[in-house]
Structures are given as structure tokens and as C-alpha cells.
Amino acid sequence: MVTAGRVGRVARPAVLAVVLAVLVALAGVVLGRVYAGDQLTWLVGGAGAGAVLVSLAARRLRSWLVAPLSVLALAGYALWSLRLTARSADLPGGLAEIAVDAAGNAVPRLLTAMIPVEPTPDTVLVPLVAAWLAGLTGAEVALRAGRVLLGYLPCVALFVGALYVVGPNADPAIWPTVAFAAVAALGLAVPGGRPPVRPVTPVADLPAPARTAVRVRLAATSAAGVVVVVAAAALIGPAVAALVDRRPVDPRRYVEPPQVESLDENPLIRISGWALNPQQQLLEVTTLGGDAGVAPPRIRLAVLSDYDGVTWRVGATYRNAGRILPATEAATYSSVDEVRQEITVADLTGRLLPAVATPREVTGARVAYDATTGTLIHPEGLTSGLRYAVTSARERPDTNLLPTVNVPAGEEVARVVQVADGVPDSLRRLAGQLAEENGAPYSRAGAIEQFLAEHYRVVADAPSGHAYPNLEFFLFGPRNAGGQRGTSEQFAAAFAVLGRLSGLPTRVVVGFRPGADGPVRAADAVAWPEVLFDGLGWVAFDPLPRPDEDPRPVEEDFRPRPEETPPPDVAEETPEPTDSPEPVAAPQSPDGSAGVPVAVLVVGVVGGVLVLVVGVLVTLAGLRRARSRSRLGVDDPSRRIAGAWREVTDALRLAGHPVGGDLAATEVAARAREVLRAAAPPTSGKAADPVVGDGVAELAELLNQVAFAPGTATPAQAERAVTAARRYVTGLKGLRPWWRRLLWTVHPGPLRWRP
């Protein structure tokens, strides 16, 4: 006949296993809020369920066998998950290559990935391993050791870690937190299925005065504990409550995102080099599904929004992205066309990845993306033969509205209207003259475009440079000395500076203007300016002159005052190409400190964890030693004998042979001798000391004497009991493997086990 207790003992592990798996899955729900789709949530839930099921299935095996079995299962599940996510993200390469790359770059790529994070091998590996370890640890502690509350700690740590990684990048996780607490409470409420037994303890049979003293001491201890808890709540509560409305810390600010090289930070200076080698093939472009005979759209390489009077810079923050890039809202009065291209890299170098604006999906190459400018980089650097496909959303502004729309103003466009100090007076007067005659923003932009196209010449051998002196010489230098001519670098930079001096938000774009599908050569490289209009977005302008038109002299429309801008001497005044700028530093934290490198962050975290673990182990060892001294050093002989007996029963429990409360002291002593003999098999070369077993038998007799004849124990008998207990504990512990002896010393069980 099946009893209720037996049913409870069978059902309790299954229920606890389900509870632990659900707790891990809820951590996956929290983390999945910053991922694209629900694939990460399902994978984390599967990892938690797999770890718990392995522990549940191996519950009857030796505890040291569970970890190797679980690690093997984790390896299989992780490889399957990496293959699944690699296929979903359409990543090239074999499984071994993908696994090695994910293992080496999982942490930095996870913390530098763009939100929403696409589930790829390197962004799912860390959550999967963490979920599996939390499920394994929680199941072993809760199911094997029976410490449910302690078994919740790994799941709680995983849940808190997920909240920290998400940071301020998602709404508050209210319902997952409530569900986590409810499921945890359900696990604690599951009955154990074992009928309560009255433990055999001589303390229960103490004289009435002694029992009263014990009860008073327990009451005082409980009251002191309540006071401590209330005081801690009063002191810590307000500080914790103040954190509720505070914005969570984003761990991504401590990690340096992928950076571009100095050459990529200012690709505008590459225009002159490409112009001198026009036949160099940089790319091979094929437009998929395009109209035959229609020239492909411009391919954008970089957007330069920052100008300091010397150099135009990208100034972008690139975040690792997956195949699907975050969508941005199109301008109100613009139509959107989808452009799909397959691009093969030839001689183009650097990290900047060309694409038609604005890319929405990239396959065949790992990319990092800057959402502000809509540009891409390949963090590993471009190599000849790299092939990738890009799907872009090309915006077509309604040009009929340009004469009537305004330009935005305020903090949101401060970056693209800022004019660096040191502007030559001649540039200010030219910008003022052009703006004076044209009031509307589009009219001002058109006037600058027309002025540049009508008065200057495009040449391939013009020196690179776009600092204020370079632009002043380009605009006003004498033609016989090399002035009034340049590459698209000077035309685009001059337009952008004059536009900002006229109150227009401008930027410079570097890219390619291929005439047809096929090879994209250096001659196709070009820079052009763009102006931001309300409701239309960024609109490109073309200040380059027409090939069949001769430029008019600048002096016909504008002449600087000779005393302010004398003609420069060619040998001394002609500006040299500006130096390449330094790469942009990593984003700084609010207090101005630079971001912490990933290696330092990882070493700090690992070191902190090790220090914490060592501190916990040292504390447990100290508490265990203090507990033994309190048991064996008491003055009362009866209590010393009872404490010695507790040391023996705790040792049996630590050895994996707990004794029930229904056994007599002599039966426990006989079992203790059997455990001691069984712990030293003949093949081990170790033998149990028979004197130790006889000492436990004498200790059992002394315990019976204390229980049935209170007050008759002598100090000498108590000393023999302490000696017997110490010999037995030392002997049993010495027969254990070395790693079990280490765990024996720091096991927290004796601090919590009841007599």
C-alpha cells in the first residue's frame, strides 16, 4: 500500500525541479527583453530545464558524478544552440570556427551589441552557460541536500544578473519579478512527504531550571534578532526606496565599443589619393532586382558630422549588430524604396563597410552599426574577397516641398550646426553675402551650391586638406598659384562650412557614385554635402561643376579685402594636407572617466568573486570551529557529553550516512562503527582504528547515563566523551578523499542541522 508520505517523497523532487526550471526561464524572459524575437528566451529556458533534469535523473548516483555528466550535456546543448543561432543569423563558417569565435568574444560582444540584440552564437553563449550552471547548482542543493531556500540562490543571482545586463534599455520587469516570487513561494510550500519524528536528544530531558534557562536564552536571542532586522530595515529601507525611481546603471558604458582606425575616422582625406589612381578597383557591386539600364544609387561609406576647424570626423559610436538592423522612422515627406545589393570587397581597406543609405539587413559579414548616422563597420577589417549582401531603405524626399520647408533648430541639431573657432573673415563674409540674398533655407543651400559649381574647377591632383586655411586658399587663392581648384573633398567641405555659417545644419558624406553595376573604381569615389530639412530629412547637394562649363572668376562676384587676405605665396602659404586625426576615444562615463577595458573588467569581476568565495569559506570554517568549541568546552559534564554526541552524528551526516531520530544511542554507535569500516576498503591501503569504534560505543553508554540518570556524569567521563568524539570525527574525516576533506571543513550543514 502506497502511503501519503511515500507519495510526497516522490512528488516533492519533481515539483522542485519544475520550480527551479521556471525560475531560470523567468530570468531568460527578463534578459530576452533586449533581444530581437523570443529565441533567446526559449534557449535559456531549455538550458535551465536541461540542467535540472540531468540533476533529477542522476539523483541516485554519487554526487561527484553529476557535475561531469551535466557538463557533457551542457556542451551538447550549447553546440546545438550555437548551430541553430548561426543558421538563423546566416553566419558563414563551420561549427568549430563559430564556437571558438563565440567563446573568445562572447562577453565583449554581448555588452557592446546594439539593442535589440540579435541572437547569434556570441550573444547567446554566456546566457546559456549561466542558465545551465544556475539550474545545476540550484538542483543539487535543493534536491540532493534538501536545502530549498539555499538552492534558490543561484536562480536569484541569475535573475539579478539579467536585470543588470538589461539596465535602462527596457521597461521595468514587473510581472516577471512577481511571477518569480510566486513560483519561489510555491516551491517552499511543497511538503516534504516525511512524517515528523521526535529527535532523540538528552537536552529535552534536562531538569526544569535548565530548560527554563534554555528557553530564556532562546527568547532573548530571538528578540535580539528581531531588533537587528527591524533596525536594518529602518536604516537600509529608505536608501533602497530611493533607488526605485533612479535610472538603472547601464553596464555597456564600462565596455569600449568597436573603434575605427584613424584613416576611417576621416575618410575624406582618402579622396585625393583615390583621384590619383582612378583605375584601382575598390568594390564589385550587383544590384539585385533593380531596373535594367538604371544607374545604381550612391553607396555611402561614412558620414562626417563633427568639424573642429581642422578635420571632419565621423564621431560615431558603433555597436555590434546582428543580421537585422534597428529600423529608424523615415522622414514625413519622403518615400522609401528597398534596395538590395551584393557587394564584394576588392582593394578597399579599413573597417568602414559601404552600403546604400540606410541599411536594414546585412548577411555574410559581421557588422557594427551606428544608428545616428546609419553607417556600418566590419570590426575585423575589410579583406579582399569579402562578400556580403545589404538590404537598404533608400529615402526619396519630396523635392517639390524644398522651397517651403524650414530647417530644425535646438539641442538636437547642435552638433551639425556648430562652427569651430578661428573661422577666417573671408569665409564669414562670403557666407553672409550668399545668405543675404537668399532668405529661405533651401535658397541659401542652392546659392552655395551654385556659387561653388560656377566658380571652381575639379582636378585630380589637388592636395588633400580641408582645414580653415585649406578652404580659404581653395575659395580665394589665385588660380595661377593653385587656388580655386580641388577635389570633391574641398567642394563638400566648403559647402558644409559655408552652410553652417549661414545657419544650415550640414554634414559631409563620403561614398561612391558608380555608373552601373560591376566594378566600383577609385574614380567613382566622391564626397558630397547634405542639409537637414524639417519633414524631409537629409537632402544631398552636388556643388561640383558641370564637365562642359568653364568656371567664372571669383572676383566677378566676391573679392576679399587685400589687407585681410593677401594672396598666399605658393612655397610658403599653400597648405599641406592635414594629418590624419586620432581615433575617437571610447564613450566616457558621466563623471568623465574613460571606459574600463574589457580585460580589466573581467579580471576585476573574477577577482572579486574569488575574494568573496574565499571570504565565505573562511567564515564557514571559523563558524564550524566555534560551534565545536562551544559544544565540547562547556563546563557542565552532561552538556559536554551531549555536545560530543552531536559531533559524532554530524560527522555521520557529513559522510553521507545520516541517522534517524528513531534509533537508540547504541544502534547509532553500531552504525557509526560500520560506517568507519566501510570508509576504509582494503584496496585503499587505509584501515580503521578499532579503538575509535570502541570509543563511540562508550560515548553511547555515557549518553544513556545522562538521559536516564541526570546529574550523575563526572568531568572525567565528559573528558573521555570529548576524546572519543574527536577521535571518531578525525578518523572518519581522514578516510575521505582529499577534496571531500576540504568540503568537510567548510560545509555549512552543522551550523543549521537540528538535533
Rosetta blueprint (number, residue, H / E / L):
1 M L
2 V L
3 T L
4 A H
5 G H
6 R H
7 V H
8 G H
9 R H
10 V H
11 A H
12 R H
13 P H
14 A H
15 V H
16 L H
17 A H
18 V H
19 V H
20 L H
21 A H
22 V H
23 L H
24 V H
25 A H
26 L H
27 A H
28 G H
29 V H
30 V H
31 L H
32 G H
33 R H
34 V H
35 Y E
36 A L
37 G L
38 D L
39 Q H
40 L H
41 T H
42 W H
43 L H
44 V H
45 G H
46 G H
47 A H
48 G H
49 A H
50 G H
51 A H
52 V H
53 L H
54 V H
55 S H
56 L H
57 A H
58 A L
59 R L
60 R L
61 L L
62 R L
63 S H
64 W H
65 L H
66 V H
67 A H
68 P H
69 L H
70 S H
71 V H
72 L H
73 A H
74 L H
75 A H
76 G H
77 Y H
78 A H
79 L H
80 W H
81 S H
82 L H
83 R H
84 L H
85 T H
86 A H
87 R H
88 S H
89 A L
90 D L
91 L L
92 P L
93 G L
94 G L
95 L H
96 A H
97 E H
98 I H
99 A H
100 V H
101 D H
102 A H
103 A H
104 G H
105 N H
106 A H
107 V H
108 P H
109 R H
110 L H
111 L H
112 T H
113 A E
114 M L
115 I L
116 P L
117 V E
118 E L
119 P L
120 T L
121 P H
122 D H
123 T H
124 V H
125 L H
126 V H
127 P H
128 L H
129 V H
130 A H
131 A H
132 W H
133 L H
134 A H
135 G H
136 L H
137 T H
138 G H
139 A H
140 E H
141 V H
142 A H
143 L H
144 R H
145 A L
146 G L
147 R L
148 V H
149 L H
150 L H
151 G H
152 Y H
153 L H
154 P H
155 C H
156 V H
157 A H
158 L H
159 F H
160 V H
161 G H
162 A H
163 L H
164 Y H
165 V H
166 V H
167 G L
168 P L
169 N L
170 A L
171 D L
172 P L
173 A L
174 I H
175 W H
176 P H
177 T H
178 V H
179 A H
180 F H
181 A H
182 A H
183 V H
184 A H
185 A H
186 L H
187 G H
188 L H
189 A H
190 V L
191 P L
192 G L
193 G L
194 R L
195 P L
196 P L
197 V L
198 R L
199 P L
200 V L
201 T L
202 P H
203 V H
204 A H
205 D H
206 L L
207 P L
208 A H
209 P H
210 A H
211 R H
212 T H
213 A H
214 V H
215 R H
216 V H
217 R H
218 L H
219 A H
220 A H
221 T H
222 S H
223 A H
224 A H
225 G H
226 V H
227 V H
228 V H
229 V H
230 V H
231 A H
232 A H
233 A H
234 A H
235 L H
236 I H
237 G H
238 P H
239 A H
240 V H
241 A H
242 A H
243 L L
244 V L
245 D L
246 R L
247 R L
248 P L
249 V L
250 D L
251 P H
252 R H
253 R H
254 Y H
255 V L
256 E L
257 P L
258 P L
259 Q L
260 V L
261 E L
262 S H
263 L H
264 D H
265 E H
266 N L
267 P H
268 L H
269 I H
270 R H
271 I H
272 S H
273 G H
274 W H
275 A H
276 L H
277 N L
278 P L
279 Q L
280 Q L
281 Q E
282 L E
283 L E
284 E E
285 V E
286 T E
287 T E
288 L E
289 G L
290 G L
291 D L
292 A L
293 G L
294 V L
295 A L
296 P L
297 P L
298 R L
299 I E
300 R E
301 L E
302 A E
303 V E
304 L E
305 S L
306 D E
307 Y E
308 D L
309 G L
310 V L
311 T L
312 W E
313 R E
314 V L
315 G L
316 A L
317 T L
318 Y L
319 R E
320 N E
321 A E
322 G L
323 R L
324 I E
325 L L
326 P L
327 A L
328 T L
329 E L
330 A L
331 A L
332 T L
333 Y L
334 S E
335 S E
336 V E
337 D E
338 E E
339 V E
340 R E
341 Q E
342 E E
343 I E
344 T E
345 V E
346 A L
347 D L
348 L L
349 T L
350 G L
351 R L
352 L E
353 L E
354 P L
355 A E
356 V L
357 A L
358 T L
359 P E
360 R E
361 E E
362 V E
363 T E
364 G L
365 A L
366 R L
367 V E
368 A E
369 Y E
370 D E
371 A L
372 T L
373 T L
374 G L
375 T E
376 L E
377 I E
378 H L
379 P L
380 E L
381 G L
382 L L
383 T L
384 S L
385 G L
386 L L
387 R E
388 Y E
389 A E
390 V E
391 T E
392 S E
393 A E
394 R E
395 E E
396 R E
397 P E
398 D L
399 T H
400 N H
401 L H
402 L L
403 P L
404 T L
405 V L
406 N L
407 V L
408 P L
409 A L
410 G L
411 E H
412 E H
413 V H
414 A H
415 R H
416 V H
417 V H
418 Q L
419 V L
420 A L
421 D L
422 G L
423 V L
424 P L
425 D H
426 S H
427 L H
428 R H
429 R H
430 L H
431 A H
432 G H
433 Q H
434 L H
435 A H
436 E H
437 E L
438 N L
439 G L
440 A L
441 P H
442 Y H
443 S H
444 R H
445 A H
446 G H
447 A H
448 I H
449 E H
450 Q H
451 F H
452 L H
453 A H
454 E H
455 H H
456 Y L
457 R E
458 V E
459 V L
460 A L
461 D L
462 A L
463 P L
464 S L
465 G L
466 H L
467 A L
468 Y H
469 P H
470 N H
471 L H
472 E H
473 F H
474 F H
475 L H
476 F H
477 G L
478 P L
479 R H
480 N H
481 A H
482 G L
483 G L
484 Q L
485 R E
486 G E
487 T L
488 S H
489 E H
490 Q H
491 F H
492 A H
493 A H
494 A H
495 F H
496 A H
497 V H
498 L H
499 G H
500 R H
501 L H
502 S L
503 G L
504 L L
505 P L
506 T E
507 R E
508 V E
509 V E
510 V E
511 G E
512 F E
513 R L
514 P L
515 G L
516 A L
517 D L
518 G E
519 P E
520 V E
521 R E
522 A H
523 A H
524 D H
525 A E
526 V E
527 A E
528 W E
529 P E
530 E E
531 V E
532 L E
533 F E
534 D L
535 G L
536 L L
537 G E
538 W E
539 V E
540 A E
541 F L
542 D L
543 P L
544 L L
545 P L
546 R L
547 P L
548 D L
549 E L
550 D L
551 P L
552 R L
553 P L
554 V H
555 E H
556 E H
557 D L
558 F L
559 R L
560 P L
561 R L
562 P L
563 E L
564 E L
565 T L
566 P L
567 P L
568 P L
569 D L
570 V H
571 A H
572 E H
573 E H
574 T L
575 P L
576 E L
577 P L
578 T L
579 D L
580 S L
581 P L
582 E L
583 P L
584 V L
585 A L
586 A L
587 P L
588 Q L
589 S L
590 P L
591 D L
592 G L
593 S L
594 A L
595 G L
596 V L
597 P L
598 V H
599 A H
600 V H
601 L H
602 V H
603 V H
604 G H
605 V H
606 V H
607 G H
608 G H
609 V H
610 L H
611 V H
612 L H
613 V H
614 V H
615 G H
616 V H
617 L H
618 V H
619 T H
620 L H
621 A H
622 G H
623 L H
624 R H
625 R H
626 A H
627 R H
628 S H
629 R H
630 S H
631 R H
632 L H
633 G L
634 V L
635 D L
636 D L
637 P H
638 S H
639 R H
640 R H
641 I H
642 A H
643 G H
644 A H
645 W H
646 R H
647 E H
648 V H
649 T H
650 D H
651 A H
652 L H
653 R H
654 L H
655 A L
656 G L
657 H L
658 P L
659 V L
660 G L
661 G L
662 D L
663 L L
664 A L
665 A H
666 T H
667 E H
668 V H
669 A H
670 A H
671 R H
672 A H
673 R H
674 E H
675 V H
676 L H
677 R H
678 A H
679 A L
680 A L
681 P L
682 P H
683 T H
684 S H
685 G L
686 K L
687 A L
688 A L
689 D L
690 P H
691 V H
692 V H
693 G H
694 D H
695 G H
696 V H
697 A H
698 E H
699 L H
700 A H
701 E H
702 L H
703 L H
704 N H
705 Q H
706 V H
707 A H
708 F H
709 A L
710 P L
711 G L
712 T L
713 A L
714 T L
715 P H
716 A H
717 Q H
718 A H
719 E H
720 R H
721 A H
722 V H
723 T H
724 A H
725 A H
726 R H
727 R H
728 Y H
729 V H
730 T H
731 G H
732 L H
733 K H
734 G H
735 L L
736 R L
737 P L
738 W H
739 W H
740 R H
741 R H
742 L H
743 L H
744 W H
745 T H
746 V H
747 H L
748 P L
749 G H
750 P H
751 L H
752 R H
753 W L
754 R L
755 P L
